[in-house]
């Protein structure tokens, strides 16, 4: 990942705006990254990942009720052929 000082970033924002369409950019201050500049599509992807992560849970955190609900869940009757597959050992 390319790094650039905050001063350089400010002076040449237009140039870096184009660069981030290809790769993220670390903005540094006193030799330390203080932020990252990414393209709009990269940011949107990060938001999707964060949303998904909030909905996921570790298996160890599931209650017995959660597990029972998952193992007995069935789709509506228009998908009976798929429900039958769930019942196979």
C-alpha positions, 0 to 999 in steps of 0.5 A, a space after each residue: 500500500 502506498 503511503 503519503 504524508 498528510 501535507 503531500 496528500 493535501 497539496 496533491 489531493 486530485 492526484 491521490 483521488 485518482 490513485 485510490 481508484 486502483 489502490 488504497 492510500 495510507 495518509 501519515 503524520 510524523 511517520 505514522 498512519 493516521 487515516 486511509 483514503 480509499 475509493 468509493 467502491 472499496 468503502 462500500 465493500 467495507 460497509 457490506 462486510 461490516 454489516 455481514 459481520 454484525 449478523 454473524 455469530 460464532 457457533 460456540 455462542 449459539 444456544 440450544 434453542 438456536 441450534 434446534 431452530 436451525 435443524 428443524 427449519 423448513 422452506 415453504 411447500 413450493 420447495 418440498 423437493 429441497 425440504 426432502 433433501 434436508 431429511 436425508 441422513 
